[in-house]
Structures are given as C-alpha cells and as structure tokens.
Amino acid sequence: MTTSTNGAFDRTPFIAGNWKMNMDHVQGITLLQKLAWTLSDAKHDYSRVEVAAFPPFTDLRGVQTLVQGDDLHIAYGGQDLSQFDSGAYTGDISGQFLNKLGCKYVLVGHSERRTIHNESDEVLNAKVKAAFRHGVVPVLCVGEGLEIRQAGTHVDHTLQQLRAGVAGLTNEQAAELVVAYEPVWAIGTGEVAGPEDAQEMCAAIRSELETLFGADVAAKTRLLYGGSVKGNNAGAILRERDVDGVLVGGASLDPAEFANIVRFESHLVAD
Ligand SMILES: O=C(CO)COP(=O)(O)O
C-alpha cells in the first residue's frame, strides 16, 4: 500500500495529464474548465491529491489566465524546455519563460522526445538542471522499450537513464524532483504494465536514489507510473508502495475519465 500505518500517504499523490500535441489553446481552456468543474462537483481535496496538466506551449498563457482568474488549484507545466537559458536557439523554449507563465513543473526526457528528437541522456541532464535553475520542477521520464523488456534488462536500462538524468543534482533538488517511469511498450498501446511491474521499477528507482542521495532524500522523491493509465486501472497501480502518482496521456484528454483517475481513492475505498 502507498498509505502508511496512520492512513496518510508517505508522499502527496501526484496525478498528471500529458496532453502531448493535442488541444489548441481554445480546446485546452475548455478541457481544463471541465476538469475543474468535475473535480469541484466531486469536492476534490487538492491538498490530498495534487493535480497537474501538461498542455502544449501555445496553451500555457490561456491556462495561466484561467487558473489565476478562477483561482484553480490545478498545477501546470511545459512538455519540454531548452537546456539553454536564452539566445539563438530557434524553436526552443527557456525555463525562464515557463517560470514566468507560472509553470510549476516541466516534463524532461519523455520517450517521445528521446526517440523522435534524439535527446541524449547528456542533454536531458542539462535540461533537468536548467529547470531547477529557473525554479521549475522537472518530471524526469525514464523507461525501456519492448526489446529491452523482453531481454530482461529493463531495470538496468532504466536506472542508467536515471543516473544520467540526475547527475550533479543537490540533495535538495533530488528530493523535489519527480521521476516518471514510462515503459515505452505501454504508451498509447492499451498495454498497461501490471501494478507489480510498476512497483518493481519504482522500488528499484527509489533504492538507486537512496544510494545516490541518501535515504532521507529517496523517501521524499515522488515516483510516477505512465503508460495506458485509465480510470479502471489507476487505483491498483497507485496502491503500490513506491508508486506516488501517474502520468496520463490519452485518458487525460477526457475530463470525466481523468477526474476518475484523480479520484482513485474513492475506488480504493469501494474495493
Ligand atoms: O506517455 C504517456 C504519458 O506521458 C502515456 O500515454 P498513454 O496514457 O496515452 O499511454
């Protein structure tokens, strides 16, 4: 169980929606508004389960205006950032711009960026540091492809990505960091890793963080699972001891479904 003996979660659960390249800025506002209404109707307690959205860059200003105007407690962030601060980097977005737009978080090293944009571990480590430099918390994504899973080397592979991504961080930064384990074979395929697969990897990640930064830090870092998470499987995954949240793709585009995932505790009680 994620819950400790006193019934409280060890770490605040974090439910995040990665919209990927979906939702223009008008559609994005509507989606966020519907999500906020649904959660408000359900009297969701945001201090108990944190909610975040990762819209496309072009939506962020509208999201900021809505969140501020309606005093929403939904956090938001970019899906990527530049490893550089400013200058001649056409098409890139600085962490400083994200901070200015009120982004609390930013995704770093999503598998779609690692593969389609060939982002190396070295670049991703620079992006993690750039995020911290600009006061934005990185959500570092790690995870193996199908061949690696079939070869049985998925833990080694994922921990190697982790070590490269967090190299040079301070203990304080490592405690604040969020790590998302997203096995590539489970992304957008409907093929969800079993709760025990998510737990196996999250436990291995936590133990590696303990080796690198000490037990106090590792006890604070939040670890997410991502890959075909839906309302009907989120509860079982989130029940695992080392899984502190989920990073949701497709299902985050449906406000009712995503709200269902956010409210996973009500399903646990019903079990
Ligand atoms: O990549 C993901 C989240 O970042 C997962 O996507 P799906 O939930 O659509 O499988």
The ligand as an ORCA input file, in Angstrom:
! r2SCAN-3c Opt
* xyz 0 1
  O       3.162      8.884    -22.498
  C       2.306      8.875    -21.641
  C       2.215      9.965    -20.658
  O       3.316     10.809    -20.714
  C       1.323      7.785    -21.554
  O       0.456      7.895    -22.612
  P      -0.885      6.976    -22.647
  O      -1.544      7.173    -21.295
  O      -1.691      7.539    -23.771
  O      -0.427      5.586    -22.847
*
